[in-house]
Amino acid sequence: MIRVSAAAAIGALTLSACASHGLVPSASSAFPPTTSDDASPLKTTTCAKSPPQWMWIFKGACDAFTLKSTGGSFTLGSYENISIKGSIGYNSAKSSVTVDLVDAIDKNGDVEKYKGQSFIAYKGEGTTVVYAVADNQSTQTIKPVAHKGVPILKYVVTDSKGLPGKSCGAALLGEQKGGKLGWNPLPDTFPVKGDSVTITQYTVPSGLVLPPKGTGLYFAINCF
């Protein structure tokens, strides 16, 4: 999952500017996820510490995957009946990098405060079903590269108990006018099929990047 600043539909996102809010990247390589004691048959793992996470710490499922210039794929085990899998397409990575993807539902204390501040809940249409954060463990700022027929981003969200609606959307946490963080909904919606929704992006919106370590990139998925 990648940081987006999508044209007129969602405005400019400047997550890297969060560095001016006191975020100082730590000099450390990614820690491998650890298997939780109550792991599901899908071998759900967690990585609720820093590093590999920065800012708000998510306590849901975690996957540390390798991202190359040709892309990479990720799979999160089931957490609160929700599982996520997908891929990032071609990009500007100069070498193989590790990216940690973690989810949470922001209930029952599964998101830790960051510098005393509670996580910013997304209040979009319908029900927010899951949050995810992508943490780049390298010092590179990685940009997506369009490649015919290959999505720059694809992810599938599945709820074994069924998603609450017929369509779902996504939003990204970014800096708003005045310097405050807020959610920016992406313009497209995607149909629910069975108990899953597939979200894809083929074009590269202006300003879309995966920031370097020290700044988490937060997504929300809402269904309605």
N, C-alpha and C positions, 0 to 999 in steps of 0.2 A: 504494500500500500504506500501511496506516494503523496506527498504534499502537492496541493493544487491551488492555482490562482486562475480560475476560469473566467475569462472575459467578463461580459456584462452580466451574465447570469448569477455569478456568485461574488464578483469583485475581487480585488487583489488580496491574496493571503500572504502574510509576511511572517511565517513561523520562525524563520531564522532570526528575526528581530527580537525573539524572546530572549536571545542572549543578553540583550540590554536590560532584561528584567532580573539579572542576577544568576543566570544559568552559566555555570562554568563546566565545560566538558572535563570528565575525569579521564586520566591516562590509564586505561586498562582494556584488555581484550575481553571479548564476550565470555560470560560464564555459561557453561552448558546447562540446559534445563535439568531440573531434578524431578524424579517421578514422585507424584503425590502419594500419600499413604492409602488414600481411598480411590486409587486410579481406576478408571472404567476399563472395560475390555478393549477400548481403543487406545489404551496406554496414555491417558491424559497426563501431561507433564505441566509443571509450574516453574516460574522463575521470578518469584515475587521479591526481588531485591535489586539493589543498585550497585554496580552494573549487574545485568545488562540493561535494565530499565532506567529511565531518567524521568524527572518530574513526577507525575502521579504514578504510583505503583499499582498495577493490575494484578489480581490474584487468581485469575482464571487460567485457562489452558495456554500453553506457550509452545512455540516452535522456533528454534534457531535454524535458519536455512541459509544456504549459500546463494548469493546473487552474483552472476557473471554478466558480462556485456551482452550476452545472448539471452539473459533472463534467469529466472529461478522460480521454483514452486514451493508452496507451503501447505501444511495440513495441521490443523488444530484438533486435538481430541475433544470428545464431548465434555461440555461444561454447562451445567444447568439446562440440559437437554439440547444445547446448541453446539453445532460443529461448523467449522469454517475451513474451506480449502480453496486454493486458487493459484494464480501465477502473476508475476511481473514480467513484461516483455523486454524487448531490446532496450538498452540504456547506455549511459556514458561511463559506466564503471571501468576504471583503468586496470583493475585486477579483481580477483574474487574477494568479495566482502561478506561479512556475516550480518544478517538482519534478524532481529528477534521480533516476532509477532505474538501479541498477547491479547486475550479478550477478558471482558468483565461485563456484568449487567448493572453495576452501581447499586447493588442491594446487599444487605447483610454484611456490610463492611468489606466488600471485595475490591474497593479502591481506596488506597491510603491517601491521606492529605499530603499536599505538597507545600512546604513552608507555611504550614498552618491553614492553608486554603483548601476547602473541599473541592472535589471535582465539579466541573461545570456541566450540569445535566443538559441534554439536548431536548428541547420542547418543540419537536416538529409535529407534523400531522400524524394522527393515529398514535401508535405505541412504539416507543424506542425499545427494540428487542435485544440489542447487544452493542457494546462498544469494543473497539480494537485499537491497539497502538502499535505502530511500527517503529522500532528503534534501530537505527543504523549504527553499527559498531565501528565504522571506519571514520576517517577524517575527510572523506570525499563528500562533495555535494553531487548527488547522482541525478541526472536528467533522463527522462524517457526519450526514446528515439522511435519515431513512427516506422513501421515495417509492414508492407502490404499484406493484409490477411491475418496479421498477428496482433491481438489486443495488447495495448501497453499495460493494461490491468484487467484481470478477470478474477472474480472470487464468487464462491458459492456458499450461501448461508443456509443451513438446514436446522430446523427445529423439529425434533422427534415427536413433539406434541402438537405440531402444526403452527404455522405463522399466523398472526392475528390480522388477516386482511387478504385482499386480492392483489395488491401491489405493494412494492417497497421502494424506498428511496435511500439516499446516503447523504451524509453531511461531514464536513471537515472543520476542525477547530482551528481558528486562525485569528490574527490580530485585526480588530475593527478600527474604524476611525476613532481617534482619541487614545489609541494604544491599548484598549481593553481587549481581552480575548473573548471570542464569541463564535457561534456555530454558523457555517456557511453551507446551506443545502446545495447539492449538485442539481442541475436542471432536469435530468432524466429520471423517469420511474421505470420499474421493471416488474413484469408479472410474476406472481407466485404460481408455481407449478408443483402440485402435490404439497410436500412439506418443505420445499426449497425455493430459493430465489437466486438467480444468476445475474450478477452485475458485471458489465463489460464496458471498457472504454477503448476506442480505437484511435481517436485523434489525440493530439497533444495540446492541451490548453496552455495558453501563455503563462509562463511562470511556474509550471508544475515541476517540482523537484522533491527528492528525498534528502532531507537535511542531514548533516554530519552528526556524529554522536554528541550527546549533550542536550538535544532537543527531540522530544518524542513527537510523533505525528499521530494525531487522534482522529478516529473515524467513529461515526454513529450510523446505525442502520435502523430505520423506522418503517413500520408497515401499517397499512390502512385499508 
